[in-house]
Amino acid sequence: MKLHQQYLLLHNRFGYMAEHEATLSDLAELLDCTHRNTLTIVKKMAACSWIRWISQRGRGRRSTLTLLVPAEQIAAEYMMQALNRRELQQAAEQVRAFSSSTMMQEHLNQWLLGYSGHHTEAGEHNECIDTLRLPLQQQLHALDPLYINLLAESFVTSHVFDGLVQRNEQGDIIPCLAHTWDISKDRKTWFFHLRKGVLFHNGQMLTAGDVVCTFMRLQSTERRTLYRDVSKQIMSIEALNSLTVCFRLKTPHELFLPFLSTSRAAIVPSDSTKMSGSEQSVGTSALQKPVGTGPFKVTLWDEHLCRLEAFPAYFQGRAHLDRVDILQIPWSAKTEWGDNAEAETPFFHLVHNPAAAAGTDWTQISAGVTVRKLLTCNTQKTGPLSDPEIRAHVHACITEGNQSTEIPFALDEPIPLQLATIPQYRKDAALIAARLEKYGYACKIHTATMEQFKGQLRLESDLILFSLIRDRDEELRRTDLYLTLSEHLDESTQTSVQTMLQTVIESALTAERAAGLDQIEQFLLDRNLMFHLSEKPVETAYLPSVRGLSFNSQGWVNLRHIWFPSGGTSVGD
């Protein structure tokens, strides 16, 4: 790998394809090594056909150096070697100057096509190990259900942990860790009956005590967890015996059962409460390998690679795959098999030996999940957006539709606006700001981490840009969205939204809840408090050789059911 670094140093000094006069002493000073080592390096590069070196004998005589290979190609090779050796961070820092290069990304993508997908490898005892490799465009900061923020983190936790209930592919809620449940007539008391013999990855037996500790931990946290309003409705939770748990709610909440199927309500062993007792930081919690009851256990996890291995004792049956390697790549790239690799679709795609599949048509499949980008207005803050006319004008400017975009009021100077978003959506924010500046607004963009975004930043901003995932948990997601959005609305509007939300969560009929959520959405749109920007489907590309393809409630591929016919390419690392 060092030879690649040294070539990049030469390229930085001399450039590509131009002849330069230089002495070995010049090169030795640049490469910070001895005259003898420099000569060895030059010979190696020449043998690789990276450079042409026409030597002139005699001290002080200048030789001719020509660099024959684009720096982007060498940088890509350097990254590929770093990926195999898991030395990504060091390599990423050194090739950062080339990370936006189309040529480098083409080299990297071509290599990824061969690295990704299904591979068979020989184990320690010469057994055949089925491995699926998934490149990932998001960093996994945490895998503890209490700390996760990103879709990629949710994907991993959905395979490491289980909830009391789960959704099937049709979206129906079915038993999981609980084999059945009972509800009181007033719908405020819920009894869950756990399966016998369920094991955590550490060999500990699941009991009602683990369920109690999980939800006590969830309720006691100060973190703004997703769907926390639902968990706050739990008045008490009690283990009636080792296999029976009783939840008592403050009021009937018809989204309580759907909430229990999400990764936020995944059951963790009672030992996990020790970790959260002092509200440790995300970074601290992320260092700990998670322990769940799911079909895969985490056996390796650092800032570059997360390895999942099949849990043989899984109560719903062992996964067909033996191993899933999730590689966290330190560059932003689009793949050759799809262009939906954005912040909300962090995985490149599920593929099978793509390097050997020349001429094979990819099949695109959608799990019915879309990502809708939204812009909302903060009317709790004293500022220009408190004026309905200005909100309507902002909407017209952003959409650049048929409405008049002339400013409907006298303007002495640009109207200042602050727009808050997360780093993944900074480009969208920049586009919005540019459009607004055309019509008399001075829009300043502030980006923050997900945790910061959930806090004070939203309340200090005029416009808030984020997204809504529309999957089988859409009821929960929309309810959580409108409740969060109401926090930065003026008092009267906030009361209206929260009153409508209360009607939604009290309704036992799905159709009534959907109609209630649509009513809230229209209420916000009519008052220009929320704008729809775009909506894209989340799709998976795969080859016909992939079998057992199914999706969970969030539209993620269910790794437990995937399998590949025998005869896959054998590779060695």
Secondary structure, DSSP 4 states (H G I P E B T S, - for coil): -HHHHHHHHHHHHH-SS-EEEE-HHHHHHHHTS-HHHHHHHHHHHHHTTSEEEE---STT--EEEEE-S-HHHHHHHHHHHHHHHT-HHHHHHHTGGGTT-HHHHHHHHHHHHHHSEEEEEE-TTS-EEEEEEEEESS-----STTT--SHHHHHHHHHH---SEEE-TTS-EEESSEEEEEE-TTS-EEEEEEPTT-B-TTSPBP-HHHHHHHHHHHHH--S--TTHHHHTTEEEEEEEETTEEEEEESS--TTHHHHHTSGGG----TTHHHHHTTT--HHHHHTSPP--SSSEEEEEESSSEEEEEE-TT-TT---S-SEEEEEE-SS---BTTBS--STTS-B----SSGGG-TTPPPEEEEEEEEEEEEEEE--SSSSGGGSHHHHHHHHHHHHT-SS--S-SS--SSPEEEEEEE-GGGHHHHHHHHHHHHTTTEEEEEEE--HHHHHTHHHHH-SEEEEEEEESTTHHHHHHHHHHHHHTTS-HHHHHHHHHHHHHHHH---HHHHHHHHHHHHHHHHHTTSEEEEEEEEEEEEE-TT-BS--B-TTS-B-TTT-B--S-PPB---
